[in-house]
Amino acid sequence: MNYIKILLITGFSVFSFQPKENIYNIVKRFSKTASNAYLSRNNANITSSITNYPEKYGIRIYENKNENKKELIIVLRGSKSFSDWINNFNCFLTEYPYEKNIGKIHSGYLKKADKIIKMPQFEKVKDYLSKNDNITVYFTAHSSGCKSIIIATYLSNLYPKHNFITICFGSPNFCNAQFYNTLKERENIYTISVKFIDDIIGYSGIGVNKSKKKIDIIPAKNSFNLFENHLMIRYEKYCKLFC
């Protein structure tokens, strides 16, 4: 199967840091990570966890060393249970609660993200970031897991000396323009969005997608299978071949 890939610059700020690693390399590397989020912790071969949440939360947090540099990896899977899908339909936008005048976000995603932030396990993440210097924190996610942007925004405000990169695959629209405009002017956060143009779920939702970098994937043959078009394994296969 052949694809054409297009990289669109959807926003740029002179105040924002730029990742040192090539954007396509980042996407290729973390497509596998996002795909593994649907596996059990053992099958995903995660051996250096900072903290462990119950599996129902669909989040893994672990340390990685890349070229002798420490990275913190936070990965969220997309919807897997019936309750996940019910939460997705709570899609009306509400004010971002952790800072004033940031913008509006998906009510259901906020509810899930807020639970993650307020659980005792999250204190270990804060402790890790407090004790280490100049850490790059990567958030990677698929579909509704892209609520990770909410958590990344929260941490980027608390820890301005660390850099935060979010890589979202097939993310529905769930923030208003004000929220993305705020992120564009924040010095230590960088957002990447990857979508197949025939992934209808990835273009659904209330809000906009104004990530700093967008990779829109145009398949050689259009597919009308809405479920298969959205699968993370499809994104992973593409990124292995062409990124």
Secondary structure, DSSP 4 states (H G I P E B T S, - for coil): --EEEEEEE----TTS---SS-HHHHHHHHHHHHHHTTS-TTTTT---EEEE--GGG-EEEEEEEETTEEEEEEEE----SHHHHHHHT---EEE-SSSTT--EEEHHHHHHHHHHHHSTHHHHHHHHHHHSSS-EEEEEEEGGGGGHHHHHHHHHHH-TTSEEEEEEESPPB-B-HHHHHHHHT-TTEEEEEEEETT-TGGG-BSSB---SEEEEEEESS----HHHHH-HHHHHHHHHHH-
